[in-house]
Amino acid sequence: MRFSSRSARQLALAAGVLSFASLTACNKGGGDFAKTKSGIEYKIFKKVGSSYERREIGPDGDPTYKDRVGKFLLGNMQYRTGKDSVLQNTRRDVGLPVPLPLQELKQKGMPDEALSMLQPGDSGVFRFQVDSLIKPKSGQPVPPFLRKGGNVVQMFVSTTDKLITQAEAQAMQPELQKRAMAAQLKQRMASPEYAKQMQAQKDAQAKAMAAPEVQAQLKKDDAVLQEYIKKNGLTVQKTPSGIYYQVLKPGTGATAKAGQTVSVNYNGTLLSGKQFDSSDKAGKPIDFPLGQGAVIPGWDEGIALLNKGSRAILLIPSSLAYGTRGAGADIPANSPLRFEVELVDVQ
């Protein structure tokens, strides 16, 4: 079946891959499923000019696959139940085409065989019977939600026209992991239970900060920080919690908000100038979800003051850093800290 140029223009993505909504439409209007010897039902669509048409596979599979083994397609993948409930969606979770490995086929009837049928630029819909998909792989009974979902797992794949090497696929992993972490956090934050947990964490921190001994230490730290600021000629602003900050270079991007994943280059020192940590040691920025307690309170608050591209100095009182416990041999108890930070990315 051929789809009109007008439809293809409407359905094609800027990245050059067919959207899942469009692939669903192609599936519904693309005739009956073909079937492999191993039992996979499939429809494959290849791009011809500005249109998409069905591509059939011989009974022995794609003879050109041997030339692609060890490489990776780039594309988006979605798994659904037989009743179209979405189980996984890489476009939603990552937001860009992901590497899809093309491996030597050791077991037929599995997703690896389905990917072997695709050439760069193809899109495909594959259907697997749940019993054949789950049991050979895990030896476990089929989950009830899959039974209720029609006893079928559907795999929708849309690919770009590019093959990449293993080295290129590995180079993509840090960005893919960062995006996946951001998507997982977004899903968690949508949970009412998660909101309760975060509120309980904020309440506990507020209670701890209100303790008389903590307030006394804040006053001591503030005097120390004011003396440091004067001695070093800094031009700073102060937050209500007691953090001092100076923007060295304003950014031009979005301001970081709680729940977003941020990437930060940093250099941390005691007020004496002794370094205790730096992102240079890892050779890359640190990634973390902002405002979720993944870092010290002074960072959750201080980084939220900045927008993407900013460089700044953060002077953090000990109660918003490592408090009375310190941090190993490098950060003594009740130590105010200085950080030079650069907000590299916000997602």
Phi, psi and omega per residue, in radians:
M1 nan 2.417 3.110
R2 -1.912 2.412 3.103
F3 -1.795 2.489 -3.007
S4 -1.113 2.735 3.097
S5 -1.041 -0.667 -3.138
R6 -1.103 -0.754 3.118
S7 -1.129 -0.750 -3.117
A8 -1.090 -0.703 3.129
R9 -1.117 -0.637 3.123
Q10 -1.238 -0.564 -2.976
L11 -1.655 -0.431 -3.063
A12 -1.223 2.542 3.113
L13 -1.633 2.826 3.095
A14 -1.073 -0.542 -3.137
A15 -1.320 -0.090 3.104
G16 1.526 0.274 3.091
V17 -2.114 2.636 -3.118
L18 -1.288 2.352 3.132
S19 -1.245 2.790 -3.136
F20 -1.166 -0.628 3.088
A21 -1.091 -0.718 3.130
S22 -1.205 -0.689 3.133
L23 -1.146 -0.625 3.062
T24 -1.089 -0.735 3.113
A25 -1.123 -0.733 3.086
C26 -1.062 -0.732 -3.129
N27 -1.042 -0.798 -3.094
K28 -1.173 -0.559 -3.112
G29 -1.837 0.216 -2.999
G30 -1.799 0.366 3.086
G31 1.451 -3.000 -3.092
D32 -1.322 2.780 3.056
F33 -1.302 2.454 2.900
A34 -1.509 2.989 -3.071
K35 -2.482 2.351 3.090
T36 -1.412 2.910 3.081
K37 -1.048 -0.523 -3.099
S38 -1.446 -0.104 3.051
G39 1.833 0.001 3.097
I40 -1.303 2.207 3.007
E41 -1.557 2.439 -3.030
Y42 -2.653 2.707 2.888
K43 -2.369 2.201 3.131
I44 -2.060 2.359 -3.124
F45 -2.114 2.247 3.085
K46 -1.898 2.640 3.135
K47 -1.522 2.210 3.101
V48 -2.179 1.794 -3.051
G49 1.153 -2.117 3.119
S50 -1.830 0.300 -3.124
S51 -2.168 2.931 3.063
Y52 -2.136 2.413 3.104
E53 -2.409 2.764 -3.136
R54 -1.128 2.487 3.024
R55 -2.181 2.195 -3.118
E56 -1.643 2.634 3.131
I57 -1.993 2.430 3.110
G58 -1.167 2.880 -3.089
P59 -1.083 -0.373 -3.136
D60 -1.764 0.269 3.108
G61 1.508 -2.986 -3.112
D62 -1.491 1.983 -3.097
P63 -1.148 -0.303 -3.137
T64 -1.488 -0.069 -3.046
Y65 -1.090 -0.562 -3.105
K66 -1.017 -0.461 -3.140
D67 -1.392 -0.221 -3.112
R68 -1.840 -0.172 -3.110
V69 -1.019 2.330 -3.126
G70 1.641 -0.167 3.096
K71 -1.802 -3.048 -3.090
F72 -2.350 2.345 2.869
L73 -1.333 2.740 2.965
L74 -1.946 2.213 -3.121
G75 -3.021 -3.085 3.082
N76 -1.970 2.541 -3.072
M77 -2.336 2.453 3.095
Q78 -2.390 2.316 3.014
Y79 -1.847 2.393 3.094
R80 -2.340 2.755 2.967
T81 -1.325 3.048 3.111
G82 -1.115 -0.324 3.121
K83 -1.804 0.318 3.005
D84 1.274 0.316 2.960
S85 -1.311 2.261 -3.063
V86 -1.360 2.187 3.098
L87 -1.667 -0.656 -3.129
Q88 -2.693 2.481 -3.120
N89 -2.557 1.802 -3.080
T90 -1.187 -0.533 3.111
R91 -1.111 -0.757 3.128
R92 -1.209 -0.738 -2.991
D93 -1.448 -0.458 -3.062
V94 -2.080 -0.667 3.041
G95 1.516 0.118 3.050
L96 -2.705 2.786 -3.134
P97 -1.011 2.432 -3.089
V98 -1.945 2.728 3.090
P99 -1.198 2.302 3.102
L100 -2.033 1.924 -2.995
P101 -1.213 2.426 3.076
L102 -1.899 1.783 -2.983
Q103 -1.926 2.827 3.026
E104 -1.075 2.314 -3.044
L105 -1.418 1.880 3.127
K106 -1.733 -0.314 3.132
Q107 -2.525 2.153 -3.129
K108 -1.428 2.833 3.095
G109 1.458 0.116 -3.086
M110 -1.965 2.973 -3.141
P111 -0.955 -0.559 3.114
D112 -1.028 -0.690 3.116
E113 -1.168 -0.666 3.112
A114 -1.059 -0.766 3.132
L115 -1.138 -0.535 -3.127
S116 -1.155 -0.323 -3.116
M117 -1.480 -0.213 -3.081
L118 -1.637 2.363 2.958
Q119 -1.759 2.748 -3.141
P120 -0.911 2.299 -3.123
G121 1.660 -0.239 3.125
D122 -1.307 2.783 2.917
S123 -2.250 2.614 -3.085
G124 -2.621 2.682 3.013
V125 -2.103 2.231 -3.096
F126 -2.222 2.475 3.105
R127 -2.142 2.284 3.131
F128 -2.097 2.383 2.960
Q129 -1.230 2.310 -3.032
V130 -1.016 -0.718 -3.119
D131 -1.018 -0.728 -3.099
S132 -1.347 -0.436 -3.084
L133 -1.456 -0.723 -3.028
I134 -1.458 -0.892 -2.979
K135 -1.117 -0.750 3.132
P136 -1.114 -0.486 -3.053
K137 -1.468 -0.681 -2.986
S138 -2.111 -0.368 -3.046
G139 1.274 0.141 -3.103
Q140 -1.750 2.745 3.077
P141 -1.167 2.719 -3.135
V142 -1.194 2.281 3.105
P143 -1.026 2.464 -3.097
P144 -1.000 -0.607 -3.090
F145 -1.156 -0.487 3.075
L146 -1.324 -0.619 3.056
R147 -1.050 -0.832 -3.119
K148 -1.183 -0.429 -3.113
G149 -1.442 0.198 3.060
G150 1.907 0.034 3.109
N151 1.094 0.362 3.127
V152 -2.341 2.477 2.977
V153 -1.968 2.217 3.109
Q154 -1.823 2.429 3.094
M155 -2.120 2.077 3.085
F156 -1.836 2.236 -3.122
V157 -2.305 2.295 3.011
S158 -2.244 2.239 -2.999
T159 -2.053 2.764 2.977
T160 -1.465 3.109 -3.139
D161 -1.611 0.366 -3.048
K162 -2.037 2.373 2.925
L163 -1.776 2.476 3.108
I164 -2.202 2.849 -3.136
T165 -1.524 2.983 3.096
Q166 -1.088 -0.680 3.133
A167 -1.105 -0.707 3.107
E168 -1.160 -0.656 3.111
A169 -1.147 -0.718 3.128
Q170 -1.145 -0.629 3.134
A171 -1.138 -0.411 3.133
M172 -1.420 -0.298 -2.976
Q173 -1.039 -0.769 -3.134
P174 -0.998 -0.764 3.131
E175 -1.181 -0.711 3.122
L176 -1.117 -0.725 3.136
Q177 -1.141 -0.689 3.123
K178 -1.112 -0.748 3.136
R179 -1.188 -0.688 3.119
A180 -1.133 -0.698 3.109
M181 -1.085 -0.715 3.112
A182 -1.115 -0.707 -3.142
A183 -1.174 -0.722 3.117
Q184 -1.109 -0.711 3.122
L185 -1.124 -0.712 3.125
K186 -1.059 -0.721 3.114
Q187 -1.163 -0.706 3.115
R188 -1.128 -0.698 -3.101
M189 -1.171 -0.377 3.126
A190 -1.329 -0.174 -3.115
S191 -1.422 2.298 3.066
P192 -1.022 -0.616 3.139
E193 -1.125 -0.664 3.139
Y194 -1.157 -0.691 3.106
A195 -1.061 -0.683 3.102
K196 -1.132 -0.720 3.140
Q197 -1.100 -0.756 -3.126
M198 -1.175 -0.652 3.107
Q199 -1.150 -0.708 3.101
A200 -1.095 -0.657 3.110
Q201 -1.142 -0.749 3.115
K202 -1.125 -0.710 3.130
D203 -1.109 -0.715 3.140
A204 -1.145 -0.691 3.119
Q205 -1.172 -0.719 3.124
A206 -1.096 -0.709 3.116
K207 -1.113 -0.755 3.135
A208 -1.112 -0.705 -3.122
M209 -1.187 -0.436 -3.118
A210 -1.427 -0.157 -3.120
A211 -1.080 2.453 -3.083
P212 -0.961 -0.722 -3.111
E213 -1.172 -0.592 3.108
V214 -1.221 -0.740 3.112
Q215 -1.096 -0.646 3.101
A216 -1.139 -0.717 3.128
Q217 -1.177 -0.637 3.091
L218 -1.029 -0.710 3.121
K219 -1.130 -0.729 3.104
K220 -1.104 -0.811 -3.120
D221 -1.090 -0.679 -3.103
D222 -1.110 -0.699 3.113
A223 -1.120 -0.725 3.118
V224 -1.117 -0.751 -3.116
L225 -1.181 -0.687 3.114
Q226 -1.108 -0.691 3.092
E227 -1.131 -0.712 3.124
Y228 -1.111 -0.742 -3.127
I229 -1.093 -0.778 3.140
K230 -1.132 -0.768 -3.109
K231 -1.120 -0.607 -3.076
N232 -1.737 0.095 3.056
G233 1.075 0.654 -3.126
L234 -1.487 2.589 3.064
T235 -1.943 1.777 -2.931
V236 -2.124 2.873 2.938
Q237 -2.056 2.728 -3.091
K238 -2.128 2.370 3.072
T239 -1.528 2.815 3.108
P240 -1.005 -0.484 -3.119
S241 -1.387 -0.263 3.117
G242 1.953 0.101 3.076
I243 -1.436 2.345 3.003
Y244 -1.802 2.458 3.116
Y245 -2.550 2.595 3.076
Q246 -2.318 2.158 3.096
V247 -1.431 2.032 -3.140
L248 -1.469 -0.601 3.137
K249 -2.554 1.988 3.140
P250 -1.166 2.522 3.055
G251 -1.589 3.023 3.137
T252 -2.109 -0.031 -3.083
G253 -1.655 -2.862 -3.085
A254 -1.268 2.596 3.034
T255 -1.327 2.389 -3.130
A256 -1.236 2.391 3.135
K257 -2.154 2.708 3.121
A258 -0.968 2.347 -3.135
G259 1.720 -0.307 3.104
Q260 -1.487 2.669 3.060
T261 -1.569 2.200 -3.108
V262 -2.012 2.665 3.057
S263 -2.047 2.197 -2.998
V264 -2.318 2.210 2.880
N265 -1.519 2.476 -3.076
Y266 -2.674 2.774 3.000
N267 -2.410 2.050 -3.087
G268 -1.884 2.304 3.133
T269 -2.393 2.736 2.881
L270 -1.255 2.935 3.125
L271 -1.177 -0.290 3.064
S272 -1.271 -0.245 -3.088
G273 1.751 -0.107 -3.130
K274 -1.263 2.156 3.131
Q275 -1.342 2.392 3.065
F276 -2.053 -0.281 3.115
D277 -2.915 2.720 3.112
S278 -2.810 2.534 3.059
S279 -1.197 -0.308 3.093
D280 -1.062 -0.500 -3.134
K281 -1.108 -0.631 3.127
A282 -1.540 -0.275 -3.136
G283 1.324 0.256 -3.138
K284 -2.792 2.809 3.100
P285 -1.145 2.791 3.009
I286 -1.566 2.383 3.095
D287 -1.890 2.347 3.092
F288 -2.777 2.716 3.084
P289 -1.385 2.199 -3.052
L290 -1.338 2.440 3.044
G291 1.290 0.303 -3.086
Q292 -2.021 0.204 3.119
G293 1.350 0.288 3.139
A294 -1.387 -0.304 -3.142
V295 -2.305 -3.140 3.135
I296 -1.112 2.640 -3.119
P297 -0.961 -0.608 -3.135
G298 -1.122 -0.528 3.072
W299 -1.337 -0.768 3.106
D300 -0.955 -0.716 3.140
E301 -1.373 -0.784 -3.037
G302 -1.192 -0.743 -3.136
I303 -1.165 -0.525 3.130
A304 -1.198 -0.202 3.090
L305 -1.421 -0.209 -2.963
L306 -1.878 2.795 2.974
N307 -2.014 2.902 -3.043
K308 -0.979 2.292 -3.135
G309 1.689 -0.174 -3.115
S310 -1.257 2.568 2.908
R311 -2.103 2.406 -3.042
A312 -2.683 2.825 2.969
I313 -1.818 2.282 3.029
L314 -2.001 2.184 3.029
L315 -1.913 1.978 -2.933
I316 -2.019 2.147 3.072
P317 -1.104 2.698 -3.012
S318 -1.058 -0.555 -3.117
S319 -1.170 -0.363 3.077
L320 -1.811 0.175 3.089
A321 -2.072 -1.915 -3.067
Y322 -1.889 0.061 2.974
G323 0.979 -2.525 -3.061
T324 -1.290 -0.273 -3.092
R325 -1.520 -0.384 -3.050
G326 1.134 -2.824 3.124
A327 -2.593 1.633 3.129
G328 1.091 -2.657 -3.102
A329 -1.438 -0.289 -3.013
D330 -1.485 -0.507 -3.084
I331 -2.161 1.802 3.123
P332 -1.143 2.860 3.082
A333 -1.048 2.577 3.074
N334 0.990 0.759 -3.122
S335 -1.816 2.024 2.932
P336 -1.149 2.584 -3.038
L337 -2.201 2.669 3.032
R338 -2.019 2.308 3.043
F339 -2.211 2.323 2.872
E340 -1.757 2.135 -3.017
V341 -2.214 2.665 3.022
E342 -2.309 2.110 3.116
L343 -1.467 1.749 -3.006
V344 -1.373 -0.700 -3.064
D345 -2.661 2.680 3.079
V346 -2.357 2.203 3.131
Q347 -2.287 nan nan
